[in-house]
């Protein structure tokens, strides 16, 4: 087994661990095994299309995205002398990215209960096991932090000087200790009052938020230099004491500018004392944390959904047969409860909500738009960008091995399963998104666009069936996520071409024909009925 450079570096601090009463040799062996196992791990944000045979050193290879985000820190850390403002913004970005990454990618380490069953039966002290767990997280956070801040730090060394460089390094170290401790204390609080399933759901939503924020981040970074003003003057208020990034920004004013005002001194003290206290609290609460971790092994009782007569009536209209209604409910439940599906689809769902506004404001930037007559509401078609990937993901599941159950069912074909699953996606995921967008667009452009919105809605049904026909995997939840390969990715990109044609067709009809949108909606509605019948009739 090859040794790791990080462990060889850690060896230089052997004396410190021994002084703390930790069995360093045993901790090193545990870390060596954990790092070896992690070579195949790919972070949450990047594991959507990776094959198993290409995952070695996945985490290290994925750090380029954080290096890219780190470039935005260069003007904040490398230039200007308004340190309280600049470094507050810089540390806000660093804290957000590191904390969300910690929650999404290292929760499995913080919340690992396997150590207890394997290592606790051996003559190893709890202090050594906990130290190995902490150092495991800290090693990867160091990689992440270096990727995010290395380039801005090098620039600041030449532009701001050696004192700024050393101070930033110390601040980042304290910040990482603070983030690990606060995250662990947050988990302790949640596990104290809730069960393990609630915590897993919260972690999943943070993972979704991280993916969505990084998607949106590209757009924000492109436009950030239009509204960042490095000459801004900061005005103090009492509630600024709760703004953590300002704590870490204050020492620059104190040391480099000699600002000894009361608030600057208080912020500086908080930046040093709070991380140390939070780590001390975390160490004291570790026994409680380990006891409460056992809740992760228990499963919460599933809540039975109340039978709603209106829902049942509407479902009989949407799904005509008992089998189709049963598979609709099954698919809706899978999309609601399977965490990996939510992690892969929900960020795209959020992005599909935002991207129509991004295009709307991009094309209208610097121009006065007359929303009473403008046809830029057709940007709502961009919300359909989620449909190809969602239809593709409907064919995959983390529990794909359970698909043998389909073979035991008394079915001649799987038409009802396919129809029910597609309708569950449209009604449970896409339609709520579209309705909210429609309300916002109707407010902006007035109710004159309602016929157009109805036409867009039925177009989404047609587009969904087109995507289904083009996808090779037609049976829902039967394949592992690892099989989402590059060929399928190209297919998703190609399916965006007919979306452009549908937008063009709608534009021509709405602009050239009187009541064109209403006529287009009616024609499309009946075409949808015909197409759905033809596609699924051919299966029988």
Buried (B, 14 or more C-beta within 10 A) or exposed (E): EEEBEBBEEBEEEBEEBEEEEBBBEBBBBBBBEBBEEBEBBBBBBBBBBBEEEEBEEBBEBBBEBBBBBBEBBBBBBBEBEBBBBBBBBBBBBBBBBBBBBBBBBBBEBBBBBEBBEEBEEEEBEEBBBBBBBBBBBBBBBBBBBBBBBBBBBEBBBEBBEEEBBEBBEEBBBBBBBBBBBBBBBBBBEBBEEBBBBBBBBBBBBBBBBBBBBBBBBEBEEEEEEEEBEEEEEEEBEEEBBEBBBBBBBBBBBBBBEEBEEEBBBBBBBBBBEBBEEBBEBBBEBBEEBBEBBEBBEEEEEEEEEEEEEEEEEEBEEBBEEEBBBBBBBBBBBBBEEBBBBBBBBBBBBBBBBBBBBBBBBEEBEEEEBEBEEBEBBBBBBBBBBBBBBBBBBBBBBBEBEEBEEBEEEEEEEBBBBBBBBBBBBBBBBBBEBBEEBBEBBBEBBEEEBBBBBBBBBBBBBBBBBBBBEBBEBBBBBBBBBBEBEEEBBEBBEEBEEBBEEBBEEBBEBBEEEEEBBBBBBBEBBEBBEEBBEEBBEEEE
